[in-house]
């Protein structure tokens, strides 16, 4: 487990008044899994590219239970920095009235949820 994943789990488990889900952004491949006798392992056939959430979408998203506001949290390690797309996404969600921010710990996430309008 990476440091960022550890922090994500810490935030998900320690933020009162909030339900948060881990999200994955970007593209991925989908198809049928079959066993290959040639390669002696499972392989993916009939593959197709699936476009997931947009680039920059936050690591955690959910809802603040007390008022139903949408919540978006981009999680970073203490030395991590958000990309331009991540900053743009956070700013746009704030414009729409959501609670959104970049957090490096559960304590920062709790503060974000308290002060988020």
Secondary structure as GFF3:
##gff-version 3
##sequence-region A 1 117
A	DSSP	alpha_helix	3	14	.	.	.	ID=ss1
A	DSSP	beta_strand	18	22	.	.	.	ID=ss2
A	DSSP	beta_strand	27	36	.	.	.	ID=ss3
A	DSSP	beta_strand	41	51	.	.	.	ID=ss4
A	DSSP	beta_strand	60	64	.	.	.	ID=ss5
A	DSSP	beta_strand	70	75	.	.	.	ID=ss6
A	DSSP	alpha_helix	84	95	.	.	.	ID=ss7
A	DSSP	beta_strand	99	103	.	.	.	ID=ss8
A	DSSP	alpha_helix	106	115	.	.	.	ID=ss9
###
